[in-house]
């Protein structure tokens, strides 16, 4: 059973879901389950495993769902007697709800040189990567061999069940028309970041096209276009680094400052 519980956690994380793992750490008296019992819980209250059933399990599931929503685990302790949760078995249990966060989704539209460079760089980074490209032969490229998900698609309808929650979207297709299409389709998704590669002229035209679908000015301004920080020499490899630097800046609530200045300022203020 424990193996099924752990596999359900992994499955949920791979599908972009935040998951909760409930572990009984102490049980005294006549309790339904003993120390070490495990149960997984997802954001909808679905479970695998059990910590004893009955009212105690319902109470803990409700608590776990709240923990999942706020992203923080917690300890719990319940008295199962008539003065507590009111289960016939009596006894007392303690445990912990641990929250597991899925990897952020890095969704890359396009399979060209910049996309390939981004995928090579992120092979050992904490992202779940999805590459969307309309040319099927690109799937066999060496740069994409470790990518978790490679989709052959020309339209939003072909993407199926792709998860945009907690996502960082990079639009680097091979043409202005495709970039504009994807920007219009994806700007309203539940993303943390969206950026589009392009020249100043191209980006002005793209933003105008996106604004015509009724996007708010605030949302339009949140789109990083042109994408990346002004640190590259214009080669695909350095453009990829500039894009990822900007994404990390957003992801980690960073700021554009030299670390030596930040550290020294903290030292001086101590």
ROGUGU-964507 format. One line per field, with one value per residue (C-alpha): y, x, z; residue number from 0; residue in three letters. Coordinates in Angstrom, 1 decimal. Each point is the difference from the previous one (the first is absolute). Layout:
<atoms>
north [Y:...]
east [X:...]
up [Z:...]
num [NUM:...]
residuo [Ala:...]
</atoms>
This chain:
<atoms>
north [0.0:2.4:-0.4:0.9:3.1:1.2:-0.8:2.1:2.9:-0.3:-0.3:3.1:2.0:-1.1:1.3:3.4:-0.5:1.0:-3.1:-0.7:-3.0:-0.8:-2.0:-1.3:0.6:-1.1:-2.1:-0.9:-2.2:-1.7:1.8:-1.3:0.4:0.0:2.1:0.5:-0.4:2.1:1.6:2.3:2.9:2.1:3.5:-1.5:-2.2:-3.2:-2.5:-3.1:-1.9:0.4:1.3:-1.8:1.0:1.4:3.6:0.4:-0.7:2.5:2.7:-0.6:0.0:3.4:1.3:-1.4:1.7:3.3:-0.6:-0.7:3.2:2.1:-2.0:-0.6:-3.2:-0.4:-2.3:-1.4:-1.7:-1.4:-1.7:-2.8:-0.2:1.3:3.3:0.3:-1.2:-2.4:-3.3:-3.2:-1.4:2.8:0.6:2.9:0.7:2.5:0.5:2.4:1.2:0.6:2.0:-0.9:2.7:-1.0:1.3:3.2:-0.5:1.5:0.0:0.9:0.7:-0.8:-2.4:2.2:0.9:2.1:-2.7:-2.7:2.2:0.5:-3.7:-0.9:2.6:-1.2:-3.7:0.2:2.8:-0.3:0.3:-2.4:0.9:-0.1:0.8:0.7:-0.1:-0.7:-1.8:-3.6:-0.8:2.5:-2.5:-2.1:2.8:-0.7:3.3:-1.4:-3.5:0.8:2.2:-1.3:0.8:0.7:0.9:0.1:2.8:2.9:1.3:0.3:-2.7:-2.6:0.5:-2.0:-0.3:2.1:1.7:3.7:0.4:1.3:0.4:2.1:0.3:0.8:0.8:-0.5:-1.4:0.4:2.7:3.2:-1.4:-3.1:2.1:2.3:-2.9:-1.6:3.3:0.6:-3.5:-0.3:3.5:-0.7:-3.4:-0.4:0.7:1.6:1.3:0.4:1.3:0.4:0.3:2.7:3.3:3.3:0.4:-3.6:0.3:3.3:-1.8:-3.0:2.0:1.9:-3.3:-1.4:3.1:-0.4:-3.1:2.0:-0.6:2.5:2.5:-1.4:-3.6:1.2:1.9:-3.1:-1.8:0.0:1.1:0.2:-2.9:-0.2:2.2:2.3:-2.1:-2.2:0.4:-1.1:-3.6:-2.7:-1.3:3.4:1.0:-3.2:1.0:3.5:-1.5:-2.4:2.8:2.0:-3.1:-0.6:3.6:-0.3:-3.5:0.8:3.5:1.2:3.4:1.4:0.5:-1.4:-2.5:1.5:3.3:-1.8:-2.0:2.9:2.3:-2.6:-0.4:3.8:0.2:-2.7]
east [0.0:2.8:1.4:-3.3:-0.2:3.5:-0.7:-3.2:2.1:2.4:-2.8:-1.6:3.2:0.7:-3.4:0.7:-2.0:1.0:-0.3:-0.4:1.5:-1.6:2.2:-1.1:2.9:-1.6:-3.0:-1.1:-2.7:-2.5:0.5:-1.0:3.5:3.5:3.2:1.3:-3.3:0.0:-2.7:0.3:-2.4:-0.4:-1.6:-3.4:0.1:0.6:2.1:2.2:0.7:-1.7:0.7:-3.0:-3.2:-3.0:-0.2:3.7:0.9:-2.6:1.3:3.6:-0.9:-1.8:3.1:2.3:-2.0:0.4:3.7:0.3:-1.8:2.3:3.1:1.0:0.1:-1.0:-0.1:-3.3:-1.1:-3.4:-1.7:-2.3:-2.1:-3.5:1.5:2.0:-0.7:-2.5:1.0:-0.9:3.5:1.3:3.7:2.0:2.0:2.6:1.5:1.3:-1.3:2.9:-0.6:1.9:0.3:0.1:2.8:-0.8:-1.1:2.3:-2.0:1.9:-1.8:2.4:2.8:2.7:3.5:-1.1:-2.4:2.7:2.5:-2.6:-0.7:3.7:0.6:-3.0:0.8:1.1:-2.3:-3.3:-2.4:-2.5:0.5:-2.5:1.0:-2.7:1.1:-1.8:2.8:0.0:3.6:1.2:-1.1:3.0:2.5:2.7:-0.8:-3.5:0.9:-0.5:-3.0:-3.0:-2.6:0.3:-3.2:-0.6:-2.6:-0.9:-2.9:-1.3:-2.6:2.7:1.6:-2.6:0.5:3.2:0.3:0.6:-0.1:3.2:1.5:2.6:-0.8:2.7:-1.2:2.9:-1.6:1.5:-2.4:-1.8:-3.4:0.5:1.3:-3.0:-2.4:1.5:0.2:-3.7:-0.9:2.1:0.1:-3.2:1.3:0.8:3.7:2.7:1.9:-0.5:2.6:0.5:3.1:0.2:1.2:-1.5:-2.1:-1.3:-0.9:-1.9:-2.1:-0.4:-1.2:-2.4:-1.5:-0.2:-1.7:-2.7:-1.4:-1.0:3.0:0.4:2.8:1.4:0.2:1.4:2.8:0.8:1.0:3.8:0.5:2.7:0.8:3.2:2.5:2.3:3.1:0.5:2.1:-2.8:1.0:-2.7:2.0:0.3:-3.6:-1.0:2.0:-1.6:-3.5:0.7:1.5:-3.2:-2.1:2.1:-0.4:-3.8:-0.1:2.2:-1.2:3.5:1.3:2.5:2.9:3.6:0.1:3.2:-1.9:-2.9:2.2:2.3:-3.0:-1.5:3.4:0.3:-3.5:0.7]
up [0.0:0.9:-3.5:-1.6:2.3:-1.1:-3.7:0.2:1.3:-2.9:-2.5:1.4:-0.1:-3.6:-1.0:1.6:3.2:3.5:2.2:3.7:1.8:3.4:2.4:3.4:2.4:3.3:1.0:3.5:1.2:-2.3:-3.3:-3.5:-1.5:1.6:-0.3:-3.5:-1.8:-3.1:-2.1:-3.1:-0.6:-3.1:-0.3:-0.5:3.1:-2.0:2.1:-0.4:3.2:3.4:3.5:1.5:-1.8:1.7:1.4:0.8:-3.7:-1.2:2.3:-1.0:-3.7:0.4:1.8:-2.7:-2.8:1.8:0.4:-3.7:-0.9:2.2:-0.8:3.6:2.0:3.6:3.0:1.3:3.2:0.7:2.9:-1.3:3.2:0.5:1.1:-3.2:-3.5:1.4:-1.4:1.8:0.0:2.3:0.2:-1.4:-3.2:-1.1:-3.4:-2.6:-3.4:-2.4:-3.2:-3.2:-2.7:-3.7:-2.1:-1.7:-3.6:-2.6:-3.2:-3.2:-3.3:-2.8:-0.5:-1.6:1.1:3.0:1.2:-0.4:2.0:2.8:0.2:0.3:2.7:2.0:-0.1:3.6:1.2:2.0:-2.9:-1.6:-3.7:-2.8:-3.5:-2.6:-3.7:-3.2:-1.7:1.1:-1.0:2.7:2.7:-0.8:0.5:2.6:1.9:0.8:1.1:3.7:-0.4:2.0:-2.6:-3.7:-1.8:-3.7:-0.4:-2.2:2.1:3.5:-0.7:-0.6:3.4:1.8:3.8:0.3:3.4:0.1:3.8:1.5:-3.5:-1.7:-3.7:-2.6:-3.5:-2.5:-3.1:-3.5:-1.2:1.1:-1.0:2.3:2.9:-0.2:-0.1:3.1:1.8:-0.6:1.1:3.1:1.6:1.9:1.4:3.7:-0.5:2.1:-3.0:-3.7:-2.4:-3.8:-2.0:-2.7:-1.3:1.3:-3.2:0.2:3.7:-0.6:-2.6:2.1:3.1:-2.2:-1.3:3.5:1.3:-2.6:1.6:3.1:2.2:2.9:-0.2:3.3:-1.4:-3.3:1.8:2.1:-3.2:-0.3:-3.5:-1.3:2.3:2.2:1.7:-1.9:0.6:-3.2:-3.0:-2.3:-0.4:0.8:2.9:1.7:-0.9:1.8:3.1:-0.1:-0.2:2.9:2.1:-0.4:0.9:3.1:0.9:0.0:1.4:3.0:0.6:-0.7:-0.9:-2.5:2.3:0.3:2.8:1.4:0.5:1.6:2.4:0.9:0.7:2.3:1.8:0.4:1.5:2.7]
num [0:1:2:3:4:5:6:7:8:9:10:11:12:13:14:15:16:17:18:19:20:21:22:23:24:25:26:27:28:29:30:31:32:33:34:35:36:37:38:39:40:41:42:43:44:45:46:47:48:49:50:51:52:53:54:55:56:57:58:59:60:61:62:63:64:65:66:67:68:69:70:71:72:73:74:75:76:77:78:79:80:81:82:83:84:85:86:87:88:89:90:91:92:93:94:95:96:97:98:99:100:101:102:103:104:105:106:107:108:109:110:111:112:113:114:115:116:117:118:119:120:121:122:123:124:125:126:127:128:129:130:131:132:133:134:135:136:137:138:139:140:141:142:143:144:145:146:147:148:149:150:151:152:153:154:155:156:157:158:159:160:161:162:163:164:165:166:167:168:169:170:171:172:173:174:175:176:177:178:179:180:181:182:183:184:185:186:187:188:189:190:191:192:193:194:195:196:197:198:199:200:201:202:203:204:205:206:207:208:209:210:211:212:213:214:215:216:217:218:219:220:221:222:223:224:225:226:227:228:229:230:231:232:233:234:235:236:237:238:239:240:241:242:243:244:245:246:247:248:249:250:251:252:253:254:255:256:257:258:259:260:261:262:263:264:265:266:267:268:269]
residuo [Unk:Unk:Unk:Unk:Unk:Unk:Unk:Unk:Unk:Unk:Unk:Unk:Unk:Unk:Unk:Unk:Unk:Unk:Unk:Unk:Unk:Unk:Unk:Unk:Unk:Unk:Unk:Unk:Unk:Unk:Unk:Unk:Unk:Unk:Unk:Unk:Unk:Unk:Unk:Unk:Unk:Unk:Unk:Unk:Unk:Unk:Unk:Unk:Unk:Unk:Unk:Unk:Unk:Unk:Unk:Unk:Unk:Unk:Unk:Unk:Unk:Unk:Unk:Unk:Unk:Unk:Unk:Unk:Unk:Unk:Unk:Unk:Unk:Unk:Unk:Unk:Unk:Unk:Unk:Unk:Unk:Unk:Unk:Unk:Unk:Unk:Unk:Unk:Unk:Unk:Unk:Unk:Unk:Unk:Unk:Unk:Unk:Unk:Unk:Unk:Unk:Unk:Unk:Unk:Unk:Unk:Unk:Unk:Unk:Unk:Unk:Unk:Unk:Unk:Unk:Unk:Unk:Unk:Unk:Unk:Unk:Unk:Unk:Unk:Unk:Unk:Unk:Unk:Unk:Unk:Unk:Unk:Unk:Unk:Unk:Unk:Unk:Unk:Unk:Unk:Unk:Unk:Unk:Unk:Unk:Unk:Unk:Unk:Unk:Unk:Unk:Unk:Unk:Unk:Unk:Unk:Unk:Unk:Unk:Unk:Unk:Unk:Unk:Unk:Unk:Unk:Unk:Unk:Unk:Unk:Unk:Unk:Unk:Unk:Unk:Unk:Unk:Unk:Unk:Unk:Unk:Unk:Unk:Unk:Unk:Unk:Unk:Unk:Unk:Unk:Unk:Unk:Unk:Unk:Unk:Unk:Unk:Unk:Unk:Unk:Unk:Unk:Unk:Unk:Unk:Unk:Unk:Unk:Unk:Unk:Unk:Unk:Unk:Unk:Unk:Unk:Unk:Unk:Unk:Unk:Unk:Unk:Unk:Unk:Unk:Unk:Unk:Unk:Unk:Unk:Unk:Unk:Unk:Unk:Unk:Unk:Unk:Unk:Unk:Unk:Unk:Unk:Unk:Unk:Unk:Unk:Unk:Unk:Unk:Unk:Unk:Unk:Unk:Unk:Unk:Unk:Unk:Unk:Unk:Unk:Unk:Unk:Unk:Unk:Unk:Unk:Unk:Unk:Unk:Unk]
</atoms>
